[in-house]
Amino acid sequence: MQIAPFGVEQWMNEYETRCRHNLAETCCDSITVEELLQLSDQSPEHLHELLGMRLTYGAIEGSDRLRLAIAALYEHQTGKNTLVTHGAIGANQLVYLALVEPGDHVVSVVPSYQQHTSIPESLGANVTRVPLREEHGWQLDIDKLVAAITPGTKVVSLTNPNNPTGALLERPTLQTIADACERAGAWLLCDEVYRGIDQQGSGTTVSVVDLSDRAIAVGSMSKAFSLAGLRLGWIAGPAGLLHDVTIHRDYNTISVGMIDDHLASLALENAEAILGRNRALVRANLDTLAAWVDTESRVLWTRPQGGTVTLLRYDADLTSREFCVGLVEGAGSVMFTPGSALGMEGFVRVGFGNNSEVFDAGLPLVTEYLDTLS
Ligand SMILES: Cc1ncc(COP(=O)(O)O)c(C=O)c1O
């Protein structure tokens, strides 16, 4: 099966472990096992539970404890409406494998995480891309999206909050999209790995899975929960859909690791403590970024509303890859992600979830780099 190379993952693989200031990070500052225990009000003795754990495959679809803790992130879901996967990356792939066949019509809002266009295309689907536009502040043209959904459309996909723009769709817009999907008999797949750390209010926007029987949400421990090292994600959706996904999942997952399942359960049972920490982090970092953008005439942006990433348009006569390679291999060794890896030439993606010291130290070095270009 042919599939397009995954631009962002290749870029990360090239530079992530070599840069000094990682401003390409999409995860909220990762936590240690010790920090997880502290945030969960547990003493180190808690780990004794692991000493006696026989490392079998564990519960195939995820432990009941974990599935209940996942369900609690939603308004109307039960453990039976959740299925545990190898990260959100495993979740997205399984949903497409279960739903998409050659010749199917898929609608994807772009820019997005590349899985949402390249996987359905690799499965032989015709993918209609509905673009978010810079001149509209990356806000979705809802009429365009609804017009693209036709009877026979199989899947409509979104990332909310959006990666890479940080644009956020609120409940009324999500409901309009869900209703359009229901009318057309399409599935609505929403990749919600950045849910829970929005810039305003409680930080949590409604999940599509609570809005319609034709909606599927994908979530993860990696981004808003700072635990990418668990490699654990999930699908929340109607039981019938999860049954179809399970048929594929049996071929490539069996189960996730028992230790990962255990630590993810602990984290999600203490979700508010972790999300609270991370909301404070992304809100502070975004204020720092906004102050820098205000004084830096060579970059333009639309302030993001959620998530950990946003796009900056830069003023330099370089491709985005040249710009980013020069920045990461230069004196400051600051890492951004080139827009070309996301289908957004002329932009760079910056991540504002990393710890504030890295973030504060990195931005002045970007200014120094821009000085060398002018
Ligand atoms: C929108 C989106 N979905 C899924 C993933 C994959 O996440 P995970 O680490 O849970 O596999 C990423 C990672 O960057 C992402 O940005």
The ligand as an SDF file (V2000), in Angstrom:
LIG
                    3D

 16 16  0  0  0  0  0  0  0  0999 V2000
   -3.7930   16.2810   15.9400 C   0  0  0  0  0  0  0  0  0  0  0  0
   -2.9380   15.1190   16.3670 C   0  0  0  0  0  0  0  0  0  0  0  0
   -3.4720   13.8930   16.3960 N   0  0  0  0  0  0  0  0  0  0  0  0
   -2.7530   12.8240   16.7880 C   0  0  0  0  0  0  0  0  0  0  0  0
   -1.4470   12.9360   17.1510 C   0  0  0  0  0  0  0  0  0  0  0  0
   -0.6970   11.7190   17.6240 C   0  0  0  0  0  0  0  0  0  0  0  0
   -0.7570   11.6790   19.0350 O   0  0  0  0  0  0  0  0  0  0  0  0
   -0.3090   10.4410   19.9160 P   0  0  0  0  0  0  0  0  0  0  0  0
    0.9780   10.8100   20.5530 O   0  0  0  0  0  0  0  0  0  0  0  0
   -1.3970   10.2580   20.9210 O   0  0  0  0  0  0  0  0  0  0  0  0
   -0.1860    9.2460   19.0400 O   0  0  0  0  0  0  0  0  0  0  0  0
   -0.8240   14.1950   17.1100 C   0  0  0  0  0  0  0  0  0  0  0  0
    0.6040   14.3460   17.4380 C   0  0  0  0  0  0  0  0  0  0  0  0
    1.2400   15.3270   17.1200 O   0  0  0  0  0  0  0  0  0  0  0  0
   -1.5990   15.3170   16.7250 C   0  0  0  0  0  0  0  0  0  0  0  0
   -1.0870   16.5550   16.7070 O   0  0  0  0  0  0  0  0  0  0  0  0
  1  2  1  0
  2  3  1  0
  2 15  2  0
  3  4  2  0
  4  5  1  0
  5  6  1  0
  5 12  2  0
  6  7  1  0
  7  8  1  0
  8  9  2  0
  8 10  1  0
  8 11  1  0
 12 13  1  0
 12 15  1  0
 13 14  2  0
 15 16  1  0
M  END
$$$$
